[in-house]
Amino acid sequence: MSKVTNSIFLVSGTAVGSGLISLPISAAKIGLKWTVVITMIAFCVAYKMSCLTISLMKHQGRALSIVELSKEISGKYTKLISMTSLYALSLALLCAYFAGTTSIFARFFGLSSTLSTLICIVVFSVLLTIRSSIFNKINSSLVFILFGLIAIAVYAMPTDKVDFTNSLTPTDFTAIMAFLPITFTSFGVQNVCPYVAQNMGLDDLKAIKKVFFIGTLIPAIIYLLWICATLSRIYIFDHELYGKILTDTVDVGDFVKSLCNSVQLKYEAVILQLLSLFAIMTSATGTGIGLISSLKEIAAFRSKLTTAVVVIGIPTMMTLLIPDAFIRILSFGGMIATTFVVFVPVFLQTKIGKIGIASIACFIFGVFVVLAELFM
């Protein structure tokens, strides 16, 4: 595959992950129209902020993480802020993905917690420490398989029997605000910006922007189709759970279990199980490779062993020590992400030139995400 295709798969595969499970549960409370509006806004913010970050790299003349950009453009204090937020979110998401993958192995294959954890250690170690050329091929294959599974699952689910305007509860401001950070987290691609820039080179900004436009648009379309398809199936085959989604919080495990139980053919259940596994692993791969790329800029982490201990060891420990880590961490990921995805890039742009209307709009959206997470 070409560098453009590989990079598109990396961006889209990084974004499509936990949102397949978390978004439908939240979207049911706000209705289809608001779901489309907010999802497309989140897509635009992810795309615009990725382009802004790439432009900052172009200004500095080489592929740099947001942490290094902060240091070179603004100084050590901005670097500290961006570094803390980036590493905190990346490690938190890796912990969540590791815990989710461990749970899937244990649940779907009847393995013990210890054995499934060991398998995850091996799988993550291989995916995150291989050479970039091999990684591109493996990641592209994983994303291709994921998209194929999503297409089959969506096709198999009925979407024409539910009138969403009648089946959903009246939309309120609180429900809309609560949907913002979850959606924002589902478009997390900022950490792969330096990897894409390094892989493609900074000479052709148009091609890189094309990568991020297509790479973030694909998740937006997939999320909307997936939300409609899954909510339709839950509404038809498990109306009790659907009512609980509208009025209360629902565990993601119950949601996935209900989807698997609703299928009439065994192969559909297998597809849903594999989809859950590949969705998390593709996001984990993109997040991990972006974190490793950033850690290489710190002298203490230039050793592969030290990096592996952090990238693999910490998620392993958190999985063993914290119950339900997958659910707990994703709930506040959006708020942490606003710092280095929106606020820091916009601030750095003010240091080297004027900011456009699009950047200001993205900044306002970021403020709403933080307010939603803190007060809603």
Secondary structure, 3 states (H helix, E strand, C coil): CCHHHHHHHHHHHHHCCCHHHHHHHHHCCCCHHHHHHHHHHHHHHHHHHHHHHHHHHHHHCCCCCHHHHHHHHCCHHHHHHHHHHHHHHHHHHHHHHHHHHHHHHHHHHCCCHHHHHHHHHHHHHHHHHCCHHHHHHHHHHHHHHHHHHHHHHHHHCCCCCCCHHHHCCCCCHHHHHHHHHHHHHCCCCHHHHHHHHHHHCCCCHHHHHHHHHHHHHHHHHHHHHHHHHHHHHHHHHCHHHHHHHHHCCCCHHHHHHHHHHHCCCHHHHHHHHHHHHHHHHHHHHHHHHHHHHHHCCCHHHCCHHHHHHHHHHHHHHHHHHCCCHHHHHHCCHHHHHHHHHHHHHHHHHHHHCCCCHHHHHHHHHHHHHHHHHHHC
